[in-house]
Amino acid sequence: MKPSPRENSLGAQMAIALQLMKRKNHQAINSAGYSITMEQLAILEMLNFSGDVNMTELSHAVWKQNANITRIVDKLEARQLVERKAVKGDRRANLVSLTNKGKQLFKNVIPIIIDVHKDAVSTISKEEEAITLSILKKIITHLS
């Protein structure tokens, strides 16, 4: 097979790495008997560390469109992992809150994700990891 120009494209290689990480994370989570997507887990993580937030803040924090956040939160709410709380004085506004069930799931799944991430970088040195992280943060800042 003829080599693709994507092989020398940083953007393409980042996209491939992202897909492979998602796959590894999903496999590890499913193998441990849990059922949650990385997008759903990102919301649980945000709520775990930030407390109750509104949908717009959630959207910005996990880099998703408001419509996607609504769909994901609906699914998490149906599983009783999060709940919406009305904001006093504003009938239209809601805060999203992590339930005890959501906190427990997050607590159980995060060590699995950490192990996948440790394995992913196990072939590079600490210095290479730090440089890569620094470069990725610059790219993220630029694209934001």
N, C-alpha and C positions, 0 to 999 in steps of 0.2 A: 504494500500500500504506500502511495506517495505521501510524504510528510506534509502536514497542513501548516500554513503560516501561524495558526493558533498556538503551535508548540513554542513559539518564541514571543508570544503576546502575554505580557504580565496580566492584563485584564482577563484574558481567556483562561489563563492558568489559575487565577484567583477564583473565577467562576467554577472551574472544575474542582478545585480544592473545597470550595463551599459545598458543592453537591456531594462530594465524597464524605465530608464531615457530617453532613445531615444524614446520609445513609448509615454511617457508622453509629451515630448517636441513636437513630431509630432502631437499628438492629440491637444495640446494647439495651436500650430501654425495653423493647419488646421481649428480649430474651430474659430479662429480669421480671417479666410478668406485668409490666405497666403499659398503659395506653395513653400516650400524650404526644402531640406534635411539638416540634421545636418552637413554632410560633406561639402555641399555647403555653409552653414552658417559659418563654420570654416574658409573657404577661404575668405569670405567677411570680417570676423572679422580680420583676419591677414592683409588683405589689408587696412582695415580701420585704424588700429593702426600703420602699418609699411610703408604705402605708396606703391609705385610701387616696385614689386619684380620679380625676374626671377623664372622660373618654378622649378628649383632645390631648391632654398630657400623656395619656397612655399611648396614643397614636405617635406622638413625637418621640417618646422614649424607646419604642420598639421599631421605629422606622416603617410603620405601616399606614396605609390610607385609613381614614375614619370608617369607611364602609367595611373594610376588612376587619378592623378592630371590633366593630359591632358584631359581625358574624362570629368572630372567635370568642368574644365575651359571651355571646348567646350560648355557644356550645359549652363553655366552661360553667356558665350559670346552670344549664340543664344538668350538668354532672355534679352540681352543688360544690364546685371548687371556688367559685367567686359569687358575690352577690352585689346587687345594685342597691344603693342607699339614696333616698331622696335628700336633696339639699334644702334646708329650711330657708324659706323666703324666695325660692326659685323652683316652681313646679316642673320646669322643663329639664332642670339639671339633676344629674345623678353622679354619685361617686361609686367607683368600683372598689370592692373590698375583698380581700382574701378570706375565705372561710377556714375553719380549723381543718376540715378535710383537705382543702387546697394547700394549707401550710404543711400538713403531713406528707402529701404527695410530693411537694417541692423538696422537703427535707429528705425523702427517700430517693428521689431521682437525681438530685444534684451530685452525689458522690459517683454515680454511674457516668455522668457527663464529664466530671473532672478526670476520671480514669481514661475515658476516650481521648480527651484533650492531651493528657500526659503522654499517652501512647503515640498520638499524632506527631508530637514534637520530640519524641525519644531519639530520633535519628539525627537531630541537629544539636549543636552545642548551645550552652546558655547564652553565649555572646551572639550567635546567629539568631536565637530566639528573640533576644532583646532588640537586635537590629530590625528583624522582620516586624516585630510589634510596633516599633517606632515608625517604620515606613508605612505600615497599614494605617496607623493613626493619622499620619499626614494625608494619605489618600482620602480617608474618611472625612477629615476636616475640610479638605478641598471640595469634595463632592457634596458636602452638606450645605 
